[in-house]
Amino acid sequence: DEQVAEKRFVDESGTEYVQHGSRRKDGTYRKPIRVKAGYIPPDEVRAYKSVGTRSREARQRQGPPGLDPALLEASRSSEGASKKKKRKKKKKKPSAEQAAEANAIAKSTEAISSLDLNGDAESAAAAQAQDPKKLLRKLRKKLRQIEALQAKIDSGTIATENLSSEQTAKLQSLESLQQEIAALEQ
């Protein structure tokens, strides 16, 4: 600011100041600039904060109304120290709960990865765990899809040679799907 102040001088009227012209690095001359008094350059203007933001910040600094400021300072200092201690403990050694949680996550990811994504050969445990009505509805939907695919093949819109591996696997699972549906309906 001192260097900039040296380059400025106040006009006779006192309402504006003039920043003297100067030389650029390439040797060209920069014209003098007239600026009104009280002007603040855009990059020096504070960012706008809404009334709600200002009041929230004030509440955070002062605490709730009626709270003793000494009590607030004491709670802030002890709270920060206890957070640091907790972080250090977590970094040093994982607790038994965290180890059990990690094992459970590992088991569930193994179970998910072992599932057949096509859904053709579902495991018996998964079938028993689901609601029978939902499972029956799901199997009937697969049956409708297979029948629609078979109808397209019969009508000639799709050639048997042009079927993808997923479509052929779907057609081959028709009998097992019908058996599962029959078992669930009983």
C-alpha positions as CSV (number, residue, x, y, z in Angstrom):
1,D,0.0,0.0,0.0
2,E,2.9,2.4,0.7
3,Q,4.2,2.0,-2.8
4,V,0.7,2.6,-4.3
5,A,0.2,5.6,-1.9
6,E,3.5,7.2,-3.3
7,K,2.1,7.0,-6.8
8,R,-1.2,8.7,-5.8
9,F,-2.0,12.4,-5.2
10,V,-5.2,14.1,-4.2
11,D,-6.9,16.4,-6.8
12,E,-7.5,20.1,-6.0
13,S,-11.2,19.4,-5.3
14,G,-10.3,16.7,-2.8
15,T,-13.0,14.4,-4.1
16,E,-10.8,12.2,-6.2
17,Y,-7.2,11.2,-6.4
18,V,-4.9,10.6,-9.3
19,Q,-2.5,7.7,-9.7
20,H,0.5,8.9,-11.6
21,G,1.4,7.2,-14.9
22,S,4.2,4.7,-14.9
23,R,6.4,2.7,-17.3
24,R,5.5,-0.9,-18.0
25,K,8.2,-3.5,-18.2
26,D,8.1,-3.5,-22.0
27,G,8.8,0.3,-22.0
28,T,5.4,1.7,-22.9
29,Y,3.8,4.4,-20.8
30,R,0.8,3.8,-18.6
31,K,-1.7,6.8,-18.4
32,P,-2.6,8.4,-15.1
33,I,-5.8,7.1,-13.6
34,R,-8.5,9.3,-11.9
35,V,-10.2,7.5,-9.0
36,K,-13.0,8.9,-6.8
37,A,-12.3,9.1,-3.0
38,G,-13.7,6.1,-1.2
39,Y,-13.4,3.8,-4.2
40,I,-12.5,0.2,-3.3
41,P,-11.1,-2.0,-6.0
42,P,-13.2,-5.1,-6.7
43,D,-10.6,-7.5,-5.6
44,E,-10.4,-5.8,-2.2
45,V,-14.1,-5.8,-1.6
46,R,-15.3,-8.2,1.1
47,A,-17.4,-11.2,0.0
48,Y,-21.1,-10.7,0.8
49,K,-22.5,-12.7,3.7
50,S,-26.2,-12.9,4.3
51,V,-27.8,-11.9,7.5
52,G,-28.4,-15.6,8.5
53,T,-24.7,-16.4,7.9
54,R,-23.5,-13.4,9.9
55,S,-25.9,-14.3,12.8
56,R,-24.8,-18.0,12.7
57,E,-21.2,-17.0,12.9
58,A,-21.9,-14.6,15.8
59,R,-23.8,-17.4,17.7
60,Q,-20.8,-19.7,17.2
61,R,-18.4,-17.1,18.6
62,Q,-20.6,-16.1,21.5
63,G,-22.5,-19.3,22.2
64,P,-26.1,-19.5,23.1
65,P,-27.8,-16.5,24.7
66,G,-27.3,-16.3,28.5
67,L,-24.2,-18.6,28.6
68,D,-21.3,-17.4,30.7
69,P,-18.4,-16.6,28.3
70,A,-15.8,-18.2,30.7
71,L,-17.8,-21.4,30.7
72,L,-17.8,-21.3,26.9
73,E,-14.1,-20.9,26.6
74,A,-13.5,-23.8,29.1
75,S,-15.7,-26.1,27.1
76,R,-14.0,-25.2,23.8
77,S,-10.6,-25.9,25.1
78,S,-11.4,-29.2,26.7
79,E,-13.6,-30.4,23.7
80,G,-10.7,-29.8,21.3
81,A,-8.3,-31.7,23.5
82,S,-10.6,-34.7,23.9
83,K,-11.2,-34.9,20.1
84,K,-7.4,-35.0,19.6
85,K,-7.1,-37.8,22.2
86,K,-9.9,-39.8,20.5
87,R,-8.2,-39.4,17.1
88,K,-4.9,-40.6,18.5
89,K,-6.5,-43.7,20.0
90,K,-8.2,-44.6,16.8
91,K,-4.9,-44.3,14.9
92,K,-3.0,-46.4,17.4
93,K,-5.1,-49.6,17.4
94,P,-8.4,-50.6,15.9
95,S,-11.0,-51.6,18.5
96,A,-12.7,-55.1,18.7
97,E,-15.9,-53.5,17.3
98,Q,-14.0,-52.2,14.3
99,A,-12.4,-55.5,13.7
100,A,-15.7,-57.3,13.9
101,E,-17.2,-54.8,11.5
102,A,-14.4,-55.2,9.0
103,N,-14.9,-59.0,9.1
104,A,-18.6,-58.7,8.5
105,I,-18.0,-56.4,5.6
106,A,-15.4,-58.8,4.1
107,K,-17.9,-61.7,4.5
108,S,-20.7,-59.8,2.8
109,T,-18.5,-58.8,-0.1
110,E,-17.4,-62.4,-0.6
111,A,-21.1,-63.5,-0.5
112,I,-22.0,-60.8,-3.1
113,S,-19.2,-61.7,-5.4
114,S,-20.0,-65.4,-5.2
115,L,-23.7,-64.8,-6.3
116,D,-24.6,-65.6,-9.9
117,L,-25.4,-62.3,-11.6
118,N,-27.7,-63.8,-14.1
119,G,-29.9,-65.2,-11.3
120,D,-30.3,-68.5,-13.0
121,A,-29.0,-70.7,-10.2
122,E,-29.9,-68.9,-7.0
123,S,-28.6,-70.4,-3.8
124,A,-31.1,-72.1,-1.5
125,A,-30.1,-69.9,1.4
126,A,-30.9,-66.8,-0.5
127,A,-34.2,-68.2,-1.7
128,Q,-35.3,-69.1,1.8
129,A,-34.2,-65.7,3.2
130,Q,-36.4,-63.8,0.8
131,D,-40.2,-63.4,1.1
132,P,-41.8,-66.3,-0.8
133,K,-44.3,-63.9,-2.5
134,K,-41.5,-61.6,-3.7
135,L,-39.5,-64.6,-4.9
136,L,-42.4,-66.1,-6.8
137,R,-43.1,-62.7,-8.5
138,K,-39.4,-62.4,-9.4
139,L,-39.4,-66.0,-10.9
140,R,-42.6,-65.4,-12.8
141,K,-41.1,-62.3,-14.3
142,K,-38.0,-64.2,-15.5
143,L,-40.4,-66.9,-16.9
144,R,-42.3,-64.2,-18.9
145,Q,-38.9,-62.8,-20.3
146,I,-37.9,-66.3,-21.4
147,E,-41.3,-66.9,-23.0
148,A,-41.0,-63.6,-24.8
149,L,-37.6,-64.5,-26.1
150,Q,-38.8,-67.9,-27.2
151,A,-41.8,-66.2,-29.0
152,K,-39.3,-64.0,-30.9
153,I,-37.3,-67.0,-31.9
154,D,-40.4,-68.9,-33.1
155,S,-41.7,-65.9,-35.1
156,G,-38.3,-65.5,-36.8
157,T,-37.4,-62.0,-35.6
158,I,-34.4,-63.4,-33.9
159,A,-32.2,-66.1,-35.3
160,T,-30.9,-68.8,-33.0
161,E,-27.4,-68.2,-34.3
162,N,-27.6,-64.5,-33.3
163,L,-28.4,-65.1,-29.6
164,S,-26.0,-63.9,-27.0
165,S,-24.5,-66.1,-24.3
166,E,-26.9,-64.6,-21.7
167,Q,-29.9,-65.3,-23.9
168,T,-28.9,-68.9,-24.5
169,A,-28.3,-69.4,-20.7
170,K,-31.7,-67.9,-20.1
171,L,-33.4,-70.3,-22.5
172,Q,-31.6,-73.3,-20.9
173,S,-32.8,-72.3,-17.4
174,L,-36.4,-72.6,-18.4
175,E,-37.0,-76.0,-16.9
176,S,-35.3,-75.3,-13.6
177,L,-37.2,-72.0,-13.3
178,Q,-40.5,-73.8,-13.9
179,Q,-39.6,-76.4,-11.2
180,E,-38.8,-73.6,-8.7
181,I,-42.1,-71.9,-9.4
182,A,-44.0,-75.1,-8.9
183,A,-42.2,-75.8,-5.6
184,L,-43.0,-72.3,-4.3
185,E,-46.7,-72.5,-5.3
186,Q,-47.2,-75.6,-3.1
